[in-house]
Amino acid sequence: MKNTVISAIVIAASALATAQVLPPERTVEVPALSLRITPPAQPRYLSRKDFQPYAGEYTLANGQSLRLRQYGGLLYAKVGDGEEHRIVAAAPNVFVALDRKLKVRIDRRSDGTVTGELVMMVPPQRVADGSIRLERVAALPIAAR
C-alpha cells in the first residue's frame, strides 16, 4: 500500500514537471527591469530649442520635485533640495547624469500629458531601528501633468 501511494506521488510530480516545459517556439524571454544609470558613450547634442520642451519642474510620485534646466550649453537636473547634477542626452527624451546618480525619461504624449520616470541613486540612510540602509538604485514615476 505504501509503495502504491509513493508511486502515485512520483508519477504525479513527474507529470507536473513535464507539463511546465514548453517547446522553444512557444517560449518568450522577458528582460529583467534594468535600473542602471550609465551615461551614453556618445551623448546626443540637444540645442536650446530641442531641450526647451523638457526644461522645467516635474512632480515625482513621492511628492518631491525634479527640475531640469539648461545653463549656457550645459544641462542640469536637481531633485528636491539635493545637489544639482550635470546631465547629457542619451536619447531625445532621456537624460543621464555624468556622475551616474540619476537618469530621467520624459514622455510627452499627443494629448498633452507628460509622464516619465526618474531612476536615481538613494544615498545611505539610517532607519528607525538604528541600522543603516546602504546606497541603492530606486525608480520613481513622474506624476502625470
NUGU-993809 format. One record per residue: residue number from 0; residue in one letter; x, y, z of N, C-alpha, C in turn. Coordinates in Angstrom, 1 decimal. Example, Ala and Ser with C-alpha at 12.3 -4.5 7.8 and 13.67 -1.06 7.14 Angstrom:
+-----+------+--------+--------+--------+--------+---------+--------+--------+--------+--------+
| seq | type |  neast | nnorth |    nup | caeast | canorth |   caup |  ceast | cnorth |    cup |
+-----+------+--------+--------+--------+--------+---------+--------+--------+--------+--------+
|   0 |    A |   13.2 |   -5.7 |    7.8 |   12.3 |    -4.5 |    7.8 |   13.2 |   -3.3 |    7.8 |
|   1 |    S |   12.8 |   -2.2 |    7.1 |   13.7 |    -1.1 |    7.1 |   12.9 |    0.0 |    7.9 |
+-----+------+--------+--------+--------+--------+---------+--------+--------+--------+--------+
***
This chain:
+-----+------+--------+--------+--------+--------+---------+--------+--------+--------+--------+
| seq | type |  neast | nnorth |    nup | caeast | canorth |   caup |  ceast | cnorth |    cup |
+-----+------+--------+--------+--------+--------+---------+--------+--------+--------+--------+
|   0 |    M |    0.8 |   -1.2 |    0.0 |    0.0 |     0.0 |    0.0 |    0.9 |    1.3 |    0.0 |
|   1 |    K |    1.9 |    1.2 |    0.9 |    2.8 |     2.4 |    1.0 |    3.5 |    2.6 |   -0.4 |
|   2 |    N |    3.9 |    1.6 |   -1.1 |    4.6 |     1.7 |   -2.3 |    3.7 |    2.3 |   -3.4 |
|   3 |    T |    2.4 |    1.9 |   -3.4 |    1.4 |     2.4 |   -4.3 |    1.2 |    3.9 |   -4.2 |
|   4 |    V |    1.1 |    4.4 |   -3.0 |    1.0 |     5.8 |   -2.7 |    2.2 |    6.6 |   -3.1 |
|   5 |    I |    3.4 |    6.1 |   -2.8 |    4.6 |     6.7 |   -3.2 |    4.8 |    6.8 |   -4.7 |
|   6 |    S |    4.4 |    5.7 |   -5.4 |    4.5 |     5.6 |   -6.8 |    3.5 |    6.6 |   -7.5 |
|   7 |    A |    2.3 |    6.7 |   -6.9 |    1.4 |     7.7 |   -7.4 |    1.9 |    9.1 |   -7.3 |
|   8 |    I |    2.5 |    9.4 |   -6.2 |    3.1 |    10.8 |   -5.9 |    4.2 |   11.1 |   -6.9 |
|   9 |    V |    5.1 |   10.1 |   -7.1 |    6.2 |    10.3 |   -8.1 |    5.7 |   10.5 |   -9.5 |
|  10 |    I |    4.7 |    9.7 |   -9.9 |    4.1 |     9.8 |  -11.3 |    3.5 |   11.2 |  -11.4 |
|  11 |    A |    2.7 |   11.6 |  -10.4 |    2.0 |    12.9 |  -10.5 |    3.1 |   14.1 |  -10.5 |
|  12 |    A |    4.1 |   14.0 |   -9.7 |    5.1 |    15.1 |   -9.7 |    5.9 |   15.1 |  -11.1 |
|  13 |    S |    6.2 |   14.0 |  -11.6 |    6.9 |    14.0 |  -12.9 |    6.0 |   14.5 |  -14.0 |
|  14 |    A |    4.7 |   14.2 |  -14.0 |    3.7 |    14.7 |  -15.0 |    3.6 |   16.2 |  -14.9 |
|  15 |    L |    3.6 |   16.8 |  -13.6 |    3.5 |    18.2 |  -13.5 |    4.8 |   18.9 |  -14.0 |
|  16 |    A |    5.9 |   18.3 |  -13.7 |    7.2 |    18.9 |  -14.2 |    7.3 |   18.9 |  -15.7 |
|  17 |    T |    6.8 |   17.8 |  -16.3 |    6.8 |    17.7 |  -17.8 |    5.8 |   18.7 |  -18.4 |
|  18 |    A |    4.7 |   18.9 |  -17.7 |    3.7 |    19.8 |  -18.3 |    4.2 |   21.3 |  -18.3 |
|  19 |    Q |    5.2 |   21.6 |  -17.5 |    5.7 |    23.0 |  -17.4 |    6.7 |   23.3 |  -18.4 |
|  20 |    V |    7.2 |   22.3 |  -19.2 |    8.3 |    22.6 |  -20.2 |    7.6 |   22.9 |  -21.5 |
|  21 |    L |    7.9 |   24.0 |  -22.1 |    7.3 |    24.4 |  -23.3 |    8.3 |   24.3 |  -24.4 |
|  22 |    P |    7.9 |   23.9 |  -25.6 |    8.9 |    23.9 |  -26.7 |    9.4 |   25.3 |  -27.0 |
|  23 |    P |   10.7 |   25.4 |  -27.5 |   11.3 |    26.7 |  -27.7 |   10.5 |   27.7 |  -28.5 |
|  24 |    E |    9.7 |   27.2 |  -29.5 |    8.9 |    28.2 |  -30.3 |    7.7 |   28.7 |  -29.5 |
|  25 |    R |    7.4 |   28.2 |  -28.3 |    6.3 |    28.7 |  -27.5 |    6.8 |   29.5 |  -26.3 |
|  26 |    T |    8.1 |   29.7 |  -26.2 |    8.6 |    30.5 |  -25.0 |    8.9 |   31.9 |  -25.4 |
|  27 |    V |    8.8 |   32.8 |  -24.5 |    9.1 |    34.2 |  -24.7 |   10.1 |   34.6 |  -23.6 |
|  28 |    E |   11.2 |   35.3 |  -24.0 |   12.1 |    35.8 |  -23.0 |   11.7 |   37.2 |  -22.6 |
|  29 |    V |   11.6 |   37.5 |  -21.3 |   11.2 |    38.8 |  -20.8 |   12.4 |   39.4 |  -20.1 |
|  30 |    P |   13.0 |   40.5 |  -20.6 |   14.2 |    41.0 |  -20.0 |   13.8 |   41.6 |  -18.6 |
|  31 |    A |   14.8 |   41.4 |  -17.7 |   14.6 |    42.0 |  -16.3 |   14.6 |   43.5 |  -16.3 |
|  32 |    L |   13.9 |   44.1 |  -15.4 |   13.9 |    45.5 |  -15.3 |   15.3 |   46.0 |  -15.0 |
|  33 |    S |   15.8 |   46.9 |  -15.8 |   17.1 |    47.4 |  -15.6 |   17.1 |   48.8 |  -14.9 |
|  34 |    L |   17.7 |   48.8 |  -13.8 |   17.8 |    50.1 |  -13.1 |   19.2 |   50.6 |  -13.1 |
|  35 |    R |   19.8 |   50.6 |  -14.3 |   21.2 |    51.0 |  -14.4 |   21.2 |   52.5 |  -14.8 |
|  36 |    I |   22.3 |   53.2 |  -14.3 |   22.5 |    54.6 |  -14.7 |   23.8 |   54.7 |  -15.3 |
|  37 |    T |   23.8 |   54.6 |  -16.6 |   25.1 |    54.7 |  -17.4 |   25.0 |   55.8 |  -18.5 |
|  38 |    P |   25.9 |   56.7 |  -18.4 |   25.9 |    57.8 |  -19.4 |   26.2 |   57.1 |  -20.8 |
|  39 |    P |   25.7 |   57.7 |  -21.8 |   25.9 |    57.1 |  -23.1 |   27.4 |   57.3 |  -23.6 |
|  40 |    A |   27.9 |   56.4 |  -24.4 |   29.3 |    56.6 |  -24.9 |   29.4 |   57.8 |  -25.7 |
|  41 |    Q |   28.3 |   58.1 |  -26.5 |   28.2 |    59.2 |  -27.4 |   27.0 |   60.0 |  -27.1 |
|  42 |    P |   27.1 |   61.0 |  -26.2 |   25.9 |    61.8 |  -25.8 |   25.3 |   62.5 |  -27.1 |
|  43 |    R |   24.0 |   62.7 |  -27.1 |   23.3 |    63.4 |  -28.2 |   23.4 |   64.9 |  -27.9 |
|  44 |    Y |   23.6 |   65.6 |  -29.0 |   23.6 |    67.1 |  -28.8 |   22.1 |   67.6 |  -28.9 |
|  45 |    L |   21.7 |   68.4 |  -28.0 |   20.4 |    69.0 |  -28.0 |   20.6 |   70.5 |  -28.0 |
|  46 |    S |   20.0 |   71.1 |  -29.0 |   20.0 |    72.6 |  -29.0 |   19.1 |   73.1 |  -27.9 |
|  47 |    R |   19.2 |   74.4 |  -27.6 |   18.3 |    75.0 |  -26.6 |   16.9 |   74.8 |  -27.0 |
|  48 |    K |   16.6 |   74.9 |  -28.3 |   15.2 |    74.7 |  -28.8 |   14.7 |   73.3 |  -28.6 |
|  49 |    D |   15.6 |   72.3 |  -28.8 |   15.3 |    70.9 |  -28.6 |   15.1 |   70.5 |  -27.2 |
|  50 |    F |   15.8 |   71.2 |  -26.3 |   15.7 |    70.9 |  -24.9 |   14.6 |   71.6 |  -24.2 |
|  51 |    Q |   14.2 |   72.7 |  -24.8 |   13.1 |    73.6 |  -24.2 |   11.9 |   72.8 |  -23.7 |
|  52 |    P |   11.3 |   71.9 |  -24.6 |   10.1 |    71.1 |  -24.1 |   10.3 |   70.3 |  -22.8 |
|  53 |    Y |   11.6 |   70.0 |  -22.5 |   11.8 |    69.2 |  -21.3 |   12.2 |   70.0 |  -20.1 |
|  54 |    A |   12.7 |   71.2 |  -20.3 |   13.1 |    72.1 |  -19.2 |   11.9 |   72.4 |  -18.3 |
|  55 |    G |   12.1 |   72.5 |  -17.0 |   11.1 |    72.9 |  -16.1 |   11.0 |   72.0 |  -14.9 |
|  56 |    E |   10.0 |   72.1 |  -14.2 |    9.8 |    71.4 |  -12.9 |    8.7 |   70.3 |  -13.1 |
|  57 |    Y |    9.0 |   69.1 |  -12.5 |    8.1 |    68.0 |  -12.6 |    7.9 |   67.5 |  -11.1 |
|  58 |    T |    6.7 |   67.0 |  -10.9 |    6.4 |    66.4 |   -9.6 |    6.6 |   64.9 |   -9.6 |
|  59 |    L |    7.3 |   64.3 |   -8.7 |    7.5 |    62.9 |   -8.6 |    6.4 |   62.3 |   -7.8 |
|  60 |    A |    6.3 |   61.0 |   -8.0 |    5.2 |    60.2 |   -7.3 |    5.3 |   60.4 |   -5.8 |
|  61 |    N |    6.5 |   60.6 |   -5.2 |    6.6 |    60.7 |   -3.8 |    6.5 |   62.2 |   -3.3 |
|  62 |    G |    6.1 |   63.1 |   -4.2 |    5.9 |    64.5 |   -3.8 |    7.1 |   65.4 |   -4.0 |
|  63 |    Q |    8.2 |   64.9 |   -4.2 |    9.4 |    65.7 |   -4.5 |    9.4 |   66.3 |   -5.8 |
|  64 |    S |   10.2 |   67.3 |   -6.0 |   10.2 |    67.9 |   -7.4 |   11.5 |   67.5 |   -8.1 |
|  65 |    L |   11.4 |   67.5 |   -9.4 |   12.6 |    67.3 |  -10.3 |   12.6 |   68.5 |  -11.2 |
|  66 |    R |   13.8 |   69.1 |  -11.2 |   13.9 |    70.3 |  -12.1 |   15.0 |   70.0 |  -13.1 |
|  67 |    L |   14.7 |   70.3 |  -14.4 |   15.6 |    70.2 |  -15.5 |   15.8 |   71.6 |  -16.0 |
|  68 |    R |   17.1 |   72.0 |  -16.2 |   17.4 |    73.3 |  -16.7 |   18.6 |   73.3 |  -17.6 |
|  69 |    Q |   18.7 |   74.3 |  -18.4 |   19.9 |    74.5 |  -19.3 |   20.6 |   75.8 |  -18.9 |
|  70 |    Y |   21.9 |   75.8 |  -18.8 |   22.6 |    77.0 |  -18.5 |   23.8 |   77.0 |  -19.5 |
|  71 |    G |   23.8 |   78.0 |  -20.3 |   24.8 |    78.0 |  -21.4 |   24.5 |   76.8 |  -22.3 |
|  72 |    G |   25.4 |   76.0 |  -22.6 |   25.2 |    74.8 |  -23.4 |   25.1 |   73.6 |  -22.6 |
|  73 |    L |   25.1 |   73.7 |  -21.2 |   25.1 |    72.6 |  -20.4 |   23.7 |   72.3 |  -19.8 |
|  74 |    L |   23.4 |   71.0 |  -19.5 |   22.1 |    70.6 |  -19.0 |   22.3 |   70.2 |  -17.5 |
|  75 |    Y |   21.3 |   70.5 |  -16.7 |   21.3 |    70.1 |  -15.3 |   20.0 |   69.6 |  -14.8 |
|  76 |    A |   20.1 |   68.7 |  -13.8 |   18.9 |    68.1 |  -13.1 |   19.1 |   68.2 |  -11.6 |
|  77 |    K |   18.0 |   68.5 |  -10.9 |   18.1 |    68.6 |   -9.4 |   16.8 |   68.0 |   -8.9 |
|  78 |    V |   16.9 |   67.1 |   -7.9 |   15.8 |    66.5 |   -7.2 |   15.6 |   67.2 |   -5.8 |
|  79 |    G |   14.5 |   67.8 |   -5.6 |   14.2 |    68.4 |   -4.3 |   15.2 |   69.5 |   -4.0 |
|  80 |    D |   15.7 |   69.4 |   -2.7 |   16.8 |    70.3 |   -2.3 |   18.2 |   69.7 |   -2.4 |
|  81 |    G |   18.2 |   68.6 |   -3.2 |   19.5 |    67.9 |   -3.4 |   20.5 |   68.7 |   -4.3 |
|  82 |    E |   21.6 |   68.1 |   -4.5 |   22.6 |    68.7 |   -5.3 |   22.2 |   68.7 |   -6.8 |
|  83 |    E |   22.7 |   69.6 |   -7.6 |   22.5 |    69.7 |   -9.0 |   23.5 |   68.7 |   -9.7 |
|  84 |    H |   23.0 |   68.0 |  -10.7 |   23.8 |    67.1 |  -11.5 |   23.8 |   67.5 |  -12.9 |
|  85 |    R |   25.0 |   67.5 |  -13.5 |   25.2 |    67.8 |  -14.9 |   24.7 |   66.5 |  -15.7 |
|  86 |    I |   23.8 |   66.8 |  -16.6 |   23.2 |    65.7 |  -17.4 |   23.6 |   65.8 |  -18.9 |
|  87 |    V |   23.5 |   64.7 |  -19.6 |   23.6 |    64.7 |  -21.0 |   22.4 |   63.9 |  -21.6 |
|  88 |    A |   22.1 |   64.2 |  -22.9 |   21.0 |    63.4 |  -23.5 |   21.5 |   62.1 |  -24.0 |
|  89 |    A |   20.8 |   61.0 |  -23.6 |   21.1 |    59.7 |  -24.1 |   20.2 |   59.4 |  -25.3 |
|  90 |    A |   19.0 |   60.0 |  -25.3 |   18.0 |    60.0 |  -26.4 |   17.3 |   61.3 |  -26.4 |
|  91 |    P |   16.5 |   61.6 |  -27.3 |   15.8 |    62.9 |  -27.3 |   15.0 |   63.2 |  -26.0 |
|  92 |    N |   14.5 |   62.1 |  -25.3 |   13.7 |    62.3 |  -24.1 |   14.3 |   61.6 |  -22.9 |
|  93 |    V |   15.6 |   61.2 |  -23.0 |   16.3 |    60.5 |  -21.9 |   17.6 |   61.3 |  -21.5 |
|  94 |    F |   17.7 |   61.6 |  -20.2 |   18.9 |    62.3 |  -19.8 |   19.6 |   61.6 |  -18.6 |
|  95 |    V |   20.9 |   61.5 |  -18.7 |   21.7 |    60.8 |  -17.7 |   22.7 |   61.7 |  -17.1 |
|  96 |    A |   22.8 |   61.6 |  -15.7 |   23.8 |    62.4 |  -15.0 |   25.2 |   61.8 |  -15.3 |
|  97 |    L |   26.2 |   62.7 |  -15.5 |   27.6 |    62.3 |  -15.7 |   28.2 |   61.6 |  -14.5 |
|  98 |    D |   27.6 |   62.0 |  -13.3 |   28.1 |    61.3 |  -12.1 |   27.4 |   60.0 |  -11.8 |
|  99 |    R |   26.6 |   59.6 |  -12.7 |   25.8 |    58.3 |  -12.6 |   24.9 |   58.2 |  -11.4 |
| 100 |    K |   24.4 |   59.4 |  -11.0 |   23.5 |    59.4 |   -9.8 |   22.0 |   59.4 |  -10.2 |
| 101 |    L |   21.7 |   59.8 |  -11.5 |   20.3 |    59.8 |  -11.9 |   20.2 |   59.6 |  -13.4 |
| 102 |    K |   19.0 |   59.2 |  -13.8 |   18.6 |    59.1 |  -15.2 |   17.1 |   59.5 |  -15.2 |
| 103 |    V |   16.7 |   60.3 |  -16.2 |   15.4 |    60.8 |  -16.3 |   14.8 |   60.5 |  -17.7 |
| 104 |    R |   13.6 |   60.0 |  -17.8 |   12.9 |    59.8 |  -19.1 |   11.6 |   60.6 |  -19.0 |
| 105 |    I |   11.4 |   61.5 |  -20.0 |   10.2 |    62.3 |  -20.0 |    9.4 |   61.9 |  -21.3 |
| 106 |    D |    8.2 |   61.5 |  -21.1 |    7.3 |    61.1 |  -22.2 |    6.2 |   62.2 |  -22.4 |
| 107 |    R |    6.3 |   62.8 |  -23.5 |    5.2 |    63.8 |  -23.8 |    4.3 |   63.1 |  -24.8 |
| 108 |    R |    3.0 |   63.0 |  -24.3 |    2.0 |    62.3 |  -25.1 |    1.3 |   63.3 |  -26.1 |
| 109 |    S |    0.7 |   62.7 |  -27.1 |    0.0 |    63.5 |  -28.1 |   -1.2 |   64.3 |  -27.5 |
| 110 |    D |   -1.8 |   63.8 |  -26.3 |   -2.9 |    64.5 |  -25.7 |   -2.4 |   65.7 |  -24.8 |
| 111 |    G |   -1.1 |   65.9 |  -24.8 |   -0.5 |    67.0 |  -24.0 |    0.0 |   66.6 |  -22.6 |
| 112 |    T |   -0.4 |   65.4 |  -22.1 |    0.1 |    65.0 |  -20.8 |    1.6 |   64.6 |  -20.8 |
| 113 |    V |    2.2 |   64.7 |  -19.7 |    3.6 |    64.4 |  -19.5 |    3.7 |   63.4 |  -18.4 |
| 114 |    T |    4.4 |   62.3 |  -18.7 |    4.8 |    61.3 |  -17.7 |    6.2 |   61.0 |  -17.9 |
| 115 |    G |    6.7 |   60.0 |  -17.1 |    8.1 |    59.6 |  -17.2 |    8.6 |   58.9 |  -16.0 |
| 116 |    E |    9.9 |   58.8 |  -15.8 |   10.4 |    58.1 |  -14.7 |   11.8 |   58.7 |  -14.4 |
| 117 |    L |   12.1 |   58.7 |  -13.1 |   13.4 |    59.1 |  -12.6 |   14.0 |   57.9 |  -11.9 |
| 118 |    V |   15.2 |   57.5 |  -12.4 |   15.9 |    56.4 |  -11.7 |   17.1 |   57.1 |  -11.0 |
| 119 |    M |   17.3 |   56.9 |   -9.7 |   18.3 |    57.6 |   -9.0 |   19.0 |   56.8 |   -8.0 |
| 120 |    M |   20.2 |   57.2 |   -7.6 |   20.9 |    56.6 |   -6.5 |   20.4 |   57.2 |   -5.2 |
| 121 |    V |   19.9 |   56.4 |   -4.3 |   19.5 |    56.9 |   -3.0 |   20.7 |   56.7 |   -2.0 |
| 122 |    P |   21.1 |   57.8 |   -1.4 |   22.3 |    57.6 |   -0.5 |   22.0 |   56.8 |    0.7 |
| 123 |    P |   23.0 |   56.3 |    1.4 |   22.8 |    55.5 |    2.6 |   22.0 |   56.3 |    3.6 |
| 124 |    Q |   21.1 |   55.6 |    4.3 |   20.2 |    56.2 |    5.3 |   20.1 |   55.4 |    6.6 |
| 125 |    R |   20.0 |   56.1 |    7.7 |   19.8 |    55.5 |    9.0 |   18.3 |   55.3 |    9.1 |
| 126 |    V |   17.9 |   54.1 |    9.4 |   16.4 |    53.8 |    9.6 |   16.1 |   53.8 |   11.0 |
| 127 |    A |   14.8 |   53.6 |   11.3 |   14.2 |    53.8 |   12.7 |   14.9 |   52.8 |   13.7 |
| 128 |    D |   15.2 |   51.6 |   13.2 |   15.8 |    50.6 |   14.2 |   17.3 |   50.9 |   14.4 |
| 129 |    G |   17.8 |   52.0 |   13.9 |   19.2 |    52.3 |   14.1 |   20.2 |   51.7 |   13.1 |
| 130 |    S |   19.7 |   50.8 |   12.2 |   20.6 |    50.2 |   11.2 |   20.7 |   51.2 |   10.0 |
| 131 |    I |   21.7 |   50.9 |    9.2 |   22.0 |    51.8 |    8.1 |   21.6 |   51.1 |    6.8 |
| 132 |    R |   20.7 |   51.7 |    6.0 |   20.3 |    51.2 |    4.7 |   21.3 |   51.6 |    3.7 |
| 133 |    L |   22.0 |   50.7 |    3.0 |   23.0 |    51.0 |    2.0 |   22.5 |   51.8 |    0.8 |
| 134 |    E |   23.4 |   52.5 |    0.1 |   23.1 |    53.2 |   -1.1 |   22.4 |   52.2 |   -2.1 |
| 135 |    R |   21.4 |   52.6 |   -2.8 |   20.7 |    51.7 |   -3.7 |   20.1 |   52.5 |   -4.8 |
| 136 |    V |   19.7 |   51.8 |   -5.9 |   19.0 |    52.5 |   -7.0 |   17.5 |   52.4 |   -6.8 |
| 137 |    A |   16.8 |   53.5 |   -7.1 |   15.4 |    53.5 |   -6.9 |   14.7 |   54.2 |   -8.1 |
| 138 |    A |   13.5 |   53.7 |   -8.5 |   12.8 |    54.4 |   -9.6 |   11.6 |   55.0 |   -9.1 |
| 139 |    L |   11.3 |   56.2 |   -9.5 |   10.1 |    57.0 |   -9.2 |    9.4 |   57.5 |  -10.4 |
| 140 |    P |    8.1 |   57.2 |  -10.5 |    7.4 |    57.7 |  -11.7 |    7.2 |   59.3 |  -11.5 |
| 141 |    I |    7.2 |   59.9 |  -12.7 |    6.8 |    61.3 |  -12.7 |    5.3 |   61.4 |  -12.8 |
| 142 |    A |    4.7 |   62.2 |  -11.9 |    3.2 |    62.3 |  -11.8 |    2.8 |   62.9 |  -13.1 |
| 143 |    A |    1.7 |   62.4 |  -13.7 |    1.2 |    62.9 |  -15.0 |    0.7 |   64.4 |  -14.8 |
| 144 |    R |    1.0 |   65.2 |  -15.7 |    0.5 |    66.6 |  -15.6 |    0.0 |   67.0 |  -17.0 |
+-----+------+--------+--------+--------+--------+---------+--------+--------+--------+--------+
***
